[in-house]
């Protein structure tokens, strides 16, 4: 059986590699450091994914290339296009199917649940980058140079998740301290489990109906930041969550000392109004369901 290549060993990349390996596939897991989960069928490879020559060699003989990688937030404008171009080129040259993990940044402020057929209308730098990466890949697909699909997620929770909630809220909640979060705490918001994202990536990669289309990771009905924090505290067995909404000016001020935080204000529209992912179409087509929310929150706590 031909191998699969997974780029990126964050929460979803690691879960995707493990899912493939546990199903019997041989996996090459590519990261800069050669990190990732240990499994007899996972070969961890240290590689610069922006080097198209290295990626082409890694993909020779592979059936599927999964792109679960992203540069540091503040390096998206300089590093993301070369990374994505390298992987797209490697897939084209080797004839490898290409599955991209995406998000909802390409949608600017919306007043309705986000479905797969909603046109992209980015209002941020990062949103325009995401939209262009998909446009480039889709153009290659339509030209017959490669088969490509993109699986989009909302903000991550779960094992290995890195999101505003897991970075700014989870450690404080588990420690019994007050968490200051740059968000309206009581608006509905969609959250995506990393393992659910991995299952969706694997499922679409094995279905002929997937190619040339966008799919949404099956995600639970939206809950507010306050409710999510309360349920996390409950499953973790810690004191009730204490939250405060960080005002915009405080977020801007914090950005003066942090390159990472400096990137957050342009995405604030996702947390200052309802932000809802509709995954019903993907769930129907691929017979997938999201994991129970409390199970995903237990993984988050661990």
Phi, psi and omega in degrees: 000135180294154184275169174245150176245126176243126179253122181103130182240033170289195185305310182284321179299315179296317180294324178293315179300316180294319180299315179296315182296319181291340177271000177106357181280147169274133186234134167257116182257113188256124173217166178298323187262352185077024182273176178136175183291153178268130177198142182303332182259010176252120174259113180274125187237129175274118185205149172272106186294344177279355177269104186295331179294313179297317182292324178298317179295322181292330185269352182298125180084358181278151176274319186219140173247122179253120178262100178247022186257154173205140177290173172305143186313313186282355179252009181305312184300325182269326190256334186290313180302314178298322178298309182294321179296322179297315182290320178297318178298316180298319179295318180297312185295322186264353182073025181272136174296143188239119180242121183256136169269120181239185176221195186258013183298332181293347174263120174286200178304130181231156180244025181207163174301142183273117176252166184297333183270002178288123182300146176288139178211069187294144179239008183227164176300312182293326177294320179293325178295311179301316181297321181290323179299318178291320180299318179295316181293318180294323177298319178295321178297312183293335177278356178082016183271341184195156171260128185221150172212158178232135178248118187254140182239160169269199183295135188278143164227170180108191184298123176072011185290142174235106181210173179304318181292314184289332181275315189263338185251314189303310181301321180292317181298315182293334179270000179075021182254168178283131179256124174265121186234130179282079184195157165283120191284349189240014178266147178294138182214139179271141180231140184242131177281140181297322179290325176296321177297318179297316179298321179293318178302314181293318183297313183292330181293342185253011186234126182296339181285349189281331195290139179079012183230167175255142178227150179256137178295129175307122184226149182293161175307146185296145173225157180286164175302319182296316180293319179299316179296319179296320180289325175298313179300322180296312183288334180274348179070033178249175181298154180308141184296139174246120185237150171224141178276120179283123180292160183301319183296326180290323177295317178297318179296318179297330179293341179296335183251000184217122177295325180295309182295331180297341180273350187282323187304323183292343179259009184296337179301334180288341184243004179245010176205162178305138182222103193233125174265130176258112182251016187297326181293314178298318179300320181289314185293317187255005179054050180246149175226149177289153174294151175306137186303318182296326177296317179294324178291328175296319176298321179299315182294326182286000000 
